[in-house]
Amino acid sequence: MNRSSKYNDLEWAIGLHRCMLKIIGLWPQQSKNQHKEFFSKFRMLFNATAIVLILTIPALAQLIKVWGDMIQIIDNLQFTLPILVATLKVFIMWYKKRALLLLTNMIIKDWSRVKMDEERNVMLKNARITRLFAKSGILITVLAALSRISSVFFKQYFGHVRNLTNLERSLPIPAYYWYDIFSSPKYELTYFTQIIGMAGCGLTYIGVDNFFGLLILHVCGQMENLHLRLLHLGKDPDFKAVLKYNVKDHIRLISCRSVEIIDDAFNLLLLGMIGYFCILFSLFGFLILTTVNQDTQLSIAQMSWYFSAGVSLLMHTCLYCAVGEHLVNQCEKIHSATYECIWYTLEPKAARNLAVIMVCAKKPLNITAGKIFPMTMSTFCSVSFVKHIKYGIILYLNHNIKCIF
């Protein structure tokens, strides 16, 4: 494979993710050009300011204003919680920029080095998955933004009767501003700034998630390649040199803290995502149950919106756990490959060197939510995870009954 082909593979694998994060100034890079570094910081600061001042603070102010009306609270929280998560993502990406830079450099180095066609196909397969996630995320975000903007013009179908805003001049995101937004040109300017904030918030939300998936799946691809090399290790005539290379590669993935860096950078974010999922999923469940059991003012269009949002939340959390499960499986494959290797045909001194990989791979690698529990499918499906959701529903039901009476 020539150098041009390696560069094309690299651009195809990370180009879309890098473009999204560069727009909002969150792509971890160290540029020697001071102008590029300045504009990167400026884009990050502009995006963070827009999310916080245009969306977060006014949305929280609106939440305080509608407190006591459960339907209005749910309507507000379905936007406020994702905005808060997006704000958390901005600060985590910026605070962990130096550590994440090591991982992006590792990805560039892995794509640039000499590799077999079989290893290249594995890396392309994982890159294809991350690109599919990125494109799907962009499509879903664009459709959600368009539906929310269009709902302003069809308020009688998507809005609530007891909305505190003017039905003729409502905003895409329910928010409270400290000035009269219903007079021109204040309304038009506020509407436009909310669209800008929504664009930055949407790019941040899907961009950071896709970058997280890119890192995890790249590490999984490297482990899969290591697994393939270990299976053919005993057949190589230069056993010691190949074993030394594989041990170094395994140490690079484990002892050089590739997975540990990812976990340190994103564990707080994953914990916030789990909390966000439990709260909003519980609220949607309460709203649907209330609508079924009582005569409410929710239309079919509103119910469809809440149902689709709940399913989307469930699938999004499932994807986080599925990626973590894939990482654990790849680590277990390496552990198994060292035993499947035909070590019994080797000299005792050479076979004893396999113990290094056996010991290192004995402890499975995983990503965690707040260093509390691993993000795996067993965690997603476990009784303890269901209990969190059930207790959340009970707590919110008790709180809502107190608010009503």
N, C-alpha and C positions, 0 to 999 in steps of 0.2 A: 504494500500500500504506500503510495507516494505522499509527500507532505501536503500537497493540495487536497488530496482526498481526506486526510486526517482533519484538516482545517474545516472542510465542508461538513464532515460528520459532527465536529464540535459545534459549529454554528447551527446546524440543524437540531442538535440535542438541547442546547441551552439558549438559543437565540430568542425564542418567544418569551421565556421566563425573564431573561435579562432585559428585554425591551419593556416589559410591563413594570419591572422594578426600577428601571432607569428613569421612566417618566415621573415617578414619584420620589426619586432620589434615594432609594433604599437598596440598590444593587451593591453588594459588598465588593468594592474595588479600591485599589490604591493607585491613583493616577499621579504621575509626575507633573502633569500639566495643571498649574494652579488655577487656570480659568475653568477647566472642566471640574476640578474639585470644588471650586466656589459655586458653580451653577448646580452641582449635585446637592450640596448642602442647602442652597437656596430653594430647590424644588422640594426637598424633604421638609424644610421649615414652612414653606408655603402650604404644602399638603397637610401637615400637622396642624397649622393654624386654622386652615379652612375646616378641618374636621372638628376641632375643638370649639372654635368660636361660632361657626355657622350652624353646626349640627348638634354637637354634644351638649353644650351648656343650655341652648334654647330648648332642646328636647327634654332635658332634665327639669327645666323650669316648667314646661308644660305638664310633665309627669306630676310635679307637686301640685299644680293647679287643678288637675282632674282627679286627684286622690280621693277615693271614696266611691267613684263610679267604675265598677269592675271592667265593663266593656271598654271604656275609654282608657283604662290603665293597660289592658292587654293590647289595644290598638297602638298605644304609645310604646310599650315595651318591645313589641315586635320590630321596631326600628331602633329604639334607644340601645338595647342590648347589643345588636350587631355593630352599632357605631362605637360603643364602648370597647368592644373586642377589637375593632379596627384601630382604635386609638392605642390600645395595648400593643398591638402588632407593630405599630410605627416605632414606639419607644423601645421595644425589645430588639427589633432589627437594627436600630441605631446604636443601642447600648452594646449589643453583641457583634457589632460590625467587624471588629478586629478578629474575633474568633471565627466568624463565618467566612472571613477572607481566606483563612487557611483551607477551608473546605472547598471554596470555589477554585483556588489554585490547585488543589488535589484533583478536582474534576478535569481541569484543563490539562494537567500533566498526564492523567490516565488516558484521555482521548488522544494525546499527542505521542505517547510512547508506542513502540512496536508491539503488535499483538497478532495472534492468529485470527483467521477468519471466523472460527467458532466463537472466540472471545468477543470479537467485534459484533457478531450477530446478537450475542447476549446483551451487550450494551445498547445496541440499536433497539432491541425489543423493549427494554426498560425505558429508553428515551421516548419510544413511540407511545408508551402508556402515559408518561408525564405530559407529553404534548396533547394527547387526547383529553386528559383531565383539564389542562389549561384551556383548550378550545371550548370544552363543555362548560367550564366555569365562566368564560367570557360570554358565551351564548346565553346562559341562564341569567347572568347579571344584567345583560342588556335587555332581555325580555322582562325581567322583574322591574328594572328602571322604567322601561316604556309603559308597562302596565300601571305602575304607580303614578307616572306623569299623566297618563290618559285618564286615570281614575279621578283626577281633579276636575275633568270636564264631564264626568259621568258620576257626580257625587251622589245622585239619588240612588245609584245601584251599589256603589262601593263604600259610601260614607255612612256615618251613624247620625241618627236624628238629633241626638243630644250633643253634637259636636260644638265645641266652644268657638270655632272659627266661623267666619262668614261663608255660607254655602256657595255663594257666587264667586268668592275670591279666597279659596283655600289653597294651601301649599302642599307639595308632594309629601313632605315629612311634617307630622304634627309637632309644632314648636311654638314657643312663646317668646316674642321679641319685645324689647322695652321701648317700642315706638309704634305708631299707627301704621300697620302694614297694608291697610285696605285702600289707602289713597295712592294715586299715581304721582310720581313714578316709583314710589317706595315699594309697592307691591311687585312691580316688574323686576326691580333690582333684587329684591329678596328672593323672588322666584328663581332668577338667574343664578344668584350665589348659591342657593340650595342645590341646583343642578350641578354646579361646579364641585360643591362639597360631596354630593352623591357620587360623582365620577371618581374623585380622589379616594373616597371611602371604598367604593367597589373595587378599584384597582388594587388598593392596599389589601383588602380582604382576600381576594382570589389570588393576588400575586404572591403574598407571603405563604398561603396554603400550598400553592403550586411549587414554590421554592422549597418548602419543607418536603413535599413529595419527591422533588428532584433529588435532594440530598439523600433521603432514605433509599430510594430505588437505585441510585447510583452505587451506594454502599452495598446493597443487595446484589447488584450486578457484579461488583468486584468479588464478593464472596462466592457467587455462583461460578465465576471464572476460576477462583482458587479451588473450588470443589472439583471442577473438571481437571485441573492440573494435578490435583492429588490422586485422582482415580487412575491417571496414567503415569504416576510417579515411578512405580516399580519397573516400568518398561523402558525408562530412559537410561541410556548407558552411562551418562554423566550424572549419577544419582546425587552425589554430594552437592554439586553446584546448583542443580535444580531444586533440591530440598532447601538449600540456603536461601535461594530466591523466594521460595514459597513461604518460608518462615518469616523473612523480612516483610513480605507483603501482608501476612497475617498480623504481624506486630503493628504494621502501619495502620491497619483497620481497627485494631483493638488497643494496643498499648499507646499508640500515638493519638488515641482519644478521638477518633473520627466520630464514633457513635456517642461517646461521652460529651463531645462538644455539641452535637445536635440535641442531646437530652438536656444539657445545661441551658442551652439557648431557648428551647421550646417547651420545657416541662411546665413552666408557669402559664404559658399560653394554652397548653392542652388542658390544664386544670380549669382555666377560665372558660374554655370551650365546653368542657363537661358541665360546669355549673350553669353556663348559659343555656345549654341544651336541656338540662333538667328543669330549670325554671320555666323556660318558654314552652317546652313540651307539656309540662304540667298545666300551665295556663291555658294552652290550646285544648287540652283534654277537658279541663273544667268548663271552658266556653262551649265546647261541643255537647257535653253532657247537660249543661244548663239549657241549651237551645232545644235539645231533644225532649227534656222533661218539662220545660216551661214555655210559655208563649213569649218569645223575645222579638226584638225588632231587627234581627239579622236576616238579610236576604240570602238567596241561594248563591249569588255571586260572592258575598262576604264569607259564607260558609266554605265555598270552594277555595277561596284564598287562604283561609286558616288551615284547611285540611291539607292543601298542597304545601303550605309552609311547614306544617308539622312533619309531613313525609320527607320533605327536603332536609329538615333538621336531623331526622333519624338516619337518612342515608349518608349525610355528611359526617356524622359521628361514627357511623359504621365504617366509612372509608379510612378515617384516622386509625381505628382499631385494626382494620384489614392490613394496612401498610405496616403497622407494628408487628402483626402476626407474621407477615412475610419476612420481616427481618429476623425474627426468632427462628423460623423454619430454615432460612439460609444458614444461620449459625449452627443449627443442629445437623445440617447436611455436611458441614465441614468436619464436625466431630465424628460423624459416621464414616466419612471418607477415609479418615486416618486408620480406622479399623478395617475398612474394606480393601485398603491398599495391600498388595501382596508382600507384606513385610516379612513373611516367613521364608521367602526366597533370598532375603538380604543377609549380609553379614550382621552379627549381633550389634557391633558398634554403630553401623549405619541405621539399623532398625530402631536402636535406642533413641536416635535423634528425633524420631517421630513423636516421642513423648512430649516435646515442647509444644507442638500444635495440639496434642490431645489435652494437655493441661489447660492451655489457653482457651480452647473451645469448649471445655467442660461447663463453664458458666455461660448461659445463653445471654446474648446481647438483647436489650430491649429499650424502648423509649417509655418514659413514665409521665404520668400526669401529676405534676407537683412533687415528684419523688415519693408519691404515696402508693400508687398501684400501676402496674404495667398496662400499656395500651395494646391489648390483644383481643381477639375475638372471644376468648373464654371470659375475659373481663366484661366485654360488652353483653354477653349472654348469661353471665353469672347471676345468682340470686341476689348478691349484694348490690349489684348495679341496678337491678329491678327495684330493690328496696329503696334505693335513693330516690327513684322516680315516684314510687308509691308514697313514701313519707313526704315528698315534696307536694304531691297532690293533696294529701291530708292536711298539711300545714296551711296550704293556700286556701283550701276549702274552709277551714276553721277561721282563718283570718277574714275571708270574704263574708262569712256569715256574721261575724262581729261588726264588719263595716256596714252591712245592710241593716242590721238591727240597732 
